[in-house]
């Protein structure tokens, strides 16, 4: 099988990038042929033009069309379209008759916040509004009313146009996400939602890694073992990851916790 895997990198790296790279490597096992097509969000004036073109990005479609012509994929797997690709690519891929799956790593189809989280609290107003005006007023994306409005308008327009139902299958990471999307995306065939959790490669134990390959974190692990800390959080230190809630909980439990991230 020939797989074209499409992914849009944010300006800062994150878990979606890791999943994209690991999954691509796993599928490229000799039985399948994999081609990766990537885009990246830019800063400054270039990034502004990318974002303004989000609803109808012809430039991205031209790149995708060329990749399809050269590679002739049997299936296309999309990971992220925000914002250097845009929803027009979905319409065109469907028009060209190529089966398409999309892994949803967030809740952007439901709310411009993408996380259903804002200012340290759950934010679910968009789930009950035809157009997410509350999200726009609060500027839930990038702390900007204008940016949030343009993002919300893009998704609202393509929702009304039936773009989202053109995807053949949606992969979501949890049963909770599947239930949420089924309940609040009536325009999408409920049979298209499939739960496919993220995975990670098994890590080698430090004892089996040669001295020249030992990661810097080995020092922290040694310190953690001396302190007998049974719990470790590794990840990006941002509000939506729930790190503050984790810290409060461990203070109450009076148990040691190590945190690694930036």
C-alpha positions in Angstrom: 0.0 0.0 0.0 1.2 3.5 -0.8 0.5 6.0 2.0 0.8 9.8 1.7 1.0 11.2 5.2 0.3 15.0 5.4 1.2 17.1 8.5 1.4 20.8 9.3 4.0 21.7 11.9 3.3 24.4 14.4 5.9 27.0 15.1 6.8 25.2 18.3 7.2 21.4 18.4 4.7 19.2 20.2 3.3 15.8 20.7 1.5 15.8 17.3 4.9 16.0 15.6 6.1 13.0 17.5 3.1 10.9 16.6 3.4 11.9 13.0 7.1 10.9 12.8 6.8 7.7 14.8 3.7 6.5 12.9 5.3 7.3 9.6 8.4 5.3 10.5 6.4 2.3 11.8 4.3 2.2 8.6 7.3 2.4 6.3 8.2 -1.2 7.0 8.8 -2.6 3.6 5.3 -3.9 3.1 4.1 -0.3 2.7 5.5 2.7 0.9 5.2 5.9 2.8 5.7 9.5 1.6 5.6 12.4 4.0 4.4 15.8 2.9 4.9 18.5 5.5 4.0 22.2 5.9 5.0 24.6 8.6 3.4 27.7 10.2 5.6 30.8 9.7 6.0 33.9 11.7 5.7 37.6 10.8 4.2 38.7 7.5 4.5 35.3 5.9 2.6 33.7 8.8 -0.1 36.4 8.4 -0.6 35.6 4.8 -0.8 31.9 5.6 -3.5 32.5 8.2 -5.5 34.8 6.0 -5.5 32.1 3.3 -6.6 29.4 5.8 -10.2 29.1 4.5 -9.2 28.5 0.8 -5.4 27.8 0.6 -4.8 27.2 -3.1 -1.1 27.2 -2.7 -1.1 24.2 -0.3 -3.5 22.4 -2.6 -1.1 22.7 -5.5 1.7 21.1 -3.5 -0.6 18.3 -2.4 -1.7 17.7 -6.0 1.9 17.5 -7.2 2.7 15.0 -4.4 -0.3 12.9 -5.4 0.7 13.0 -9.1 4.2 11.9 -8.4 3.6 9.3 -5.7 0.1 8.0 -6.6 -1.0 7.1 -3.1 -3.7 4.5 -2.2 -4.6 6.3 1.0 -4.0 9.8 2.4 -3.6 10.2 6.1 -3.8 13.8 7.5 -2.6 14.7 10.9 -2.9 18.5 11.1 -4.1 21.2 8.7 -3.8 24.3 11.0 -3.1 26.6 9.5 -0.6 26.4 6.6 -2.8 23.8 4.8 -6.4 24.6 5.4 -9.7 22.7 4.7 -9.7 23.2 1.0 -7.2 20.4 0.8 -9.9 18.0 2.1 -12.4 19.0 -0.5 -9.8 18.5 -3.3 -8.6 15.2 -2.1 -12.2 13.9 -2.0 -12.7 15.4 -5.5 -9.7 13.4 -6.7 -11.2 10.2 -5.4 -8.5 9.2 -2.9 -9.5 7.6 0.4 -8.7 9.9 3.3 -8.3 9.5 7.0 -7.7 12.3 9.5 -6.3 12.0 13.0 -7.7 14.6 15.3 -5.2 15.5 17.9 -7.4 18.2 19.4 -10.9 19.7 19.5 -10.6 22.4 16.9 -13.6 21.0 15.0 -15.6 21.9 18.1 -14.1 25.1 19.4 -11.4 27.6 18.2 -9.6 27.0 21.5 -8.7 23.5 20.3 -8.4 22.4 23.9 -11.8 23.3 25.4 -9.7 25.1 28.0 -9.3 28.8 28.6 -7.8 30.9 31.4 -7.1 27.9 33.6 -10.7 26.5 33.3 -12.7 24.2 31.1 -14.3 26.1 28.3 -17.3 24.4 26.7 -19.5 27.4 25.5 -18.7 26.6 21.8 -20.4 23.1 22.2 -23.8 24.7 22.6 -23.5 27.7 20.1 -24.2 27.5 16.4 -21.4 30.0 16.0 -18.8 30.3 18.8 -19.3 33.9 19.6 -18.3 33.5 23.3 -15.0 32.1 22.1 -14.5 35.0 19.8 -15.3 37.6 22.5 -12.9 36.0 24.9 -10.2 35.6 22.2 -9.6 32.0 23.1 -7.1 31.4 20.3 -3.8 33.3 20.5 -5.4 35.8 22.9 -6.9 37.6 19.9 -10.5 38.4 19.1 -9.7 38.9 15.4 -7.7 35.7 15.0 -10.3 33.7 16.9 -13.1 35.1 14.7 -11.2 34.2 11.4 -10.5 30.7 12.7 -14.1 30.2 13.8 -15.4 31.6 10.5 -13.2 29.2 8.6 -14.5 26.1 10.4 -18.1 27.3 10.4 -18.0 27.9 6.7 -16.6 24.5 5.9 -19.0 22.9 8.3 -21.9 24.4 6.4 -20.3 23.4 3.1 -20.1 19.7 4.3 -16.3 19.6 4.1 -15.9 17.6 7.3 -18.1 14.8 6.1 -15.9 14.3 3.0 -13.3 12.6 5.2 -13.7 8.8 5.0 -12.6 8.0 8.6 -11.6 10.0 11.6 -9.1 8.7 14.2 -9.6 10.1 17.7 -7.4 9.4 20.7 -10.0 8.4 23.4 -13.5 7.1 23.8 -14.3 10.3 25.5 -13.3 12.3 22.4 -15.3 10.0 20.2 -18.4 10.6 22.3 -17.9 14.3 22.3 -17.4 14.5 18.5 -20.3 12.3 17.8 -22.6 14.4 20.0 -21.5 17.8 18.6 -20.6 17.1 15.0 -24.0 16.0 13.6 -22.9 16.8 10.0 -20.4 13.9 10.2 -21.5 10.3 9.7 -21.3 8.8 13.2 -19.8 5.6 11.7 -16.7 7.5 10.6 -15.3 7.9 14.2 -12.6 5.4 15.2 -10.7 5.4 18.5 -6.9 5.0 17.9 -4.9 5.9 20.9 -1.4 7.4 20.6 1.6 5.1 21.3 5.2 5.5 22.0 8.2 3.3 21.3 9.5 1.2 24.2 12.3 3.1 25.9 15.6 1.3 26.6 16.6 1.1 30.2 19.5 3.3 31.2 21.6 0.2 32.1 21.4 -1.0 28.5 22.5 2.3 26.9 26.2 2.8 26.3 27.9 5.6 28.1 28.2 7.6 24.9 24.5 7.4 24.3 23.2 8.1 27.8 20.8 11.1 27.7 21.3 14.0 30.0 18.2 13.1 31.9 20.0 10.2 33.5 21.4 12.6 36.1 17.8 13.7 37.0 16.7 10.1 37.1 19.5 9.2 39.5 18.5 12.2 41.8 14.9 11.0 41.6 15.8 7.5 42.7 17.8 8.9 45.7 14.8 11.0 46.7 12.5 7.9 46.3 10.1 9.9 44.2 7.6 7.4 42.7 5.9 9.7 40.3 7.3 11.6 37.2 5.5 14.0 34.9 7.2 14.5 31.5 5.7 17.0 29.0 5.1 20.5 27.9 4.5 22.9 30.8 1.3 24.6 29.8 -2.0 25.1 31.5 -4.1 22.7 29.4 -1.8 19.8 30.4 -3.1 20.1 33.9 0.3 20.5 35.6 -1.1 23.0 38.2 -3.8 20.6 39.1 -1.3 17.8 39.4 0.9 19.9 41.7 -2.0 20.8 43.9 -3.0 17.1 44.2 0.5 16.0 45.2 0.7 18.8 47.8 -2.5 17.4 49.4 -1.3 13.8 49.1 2.1 14.9 50.6 3.8 12.7 48.0 7.0 13.5 46.0 6.6 14.4 42.3 9.3 15.2 39.7 8.4 17.3 36.7 10.5 17.4 33.5 9.6 19.7 30.6 9.8 23.3 29.3 
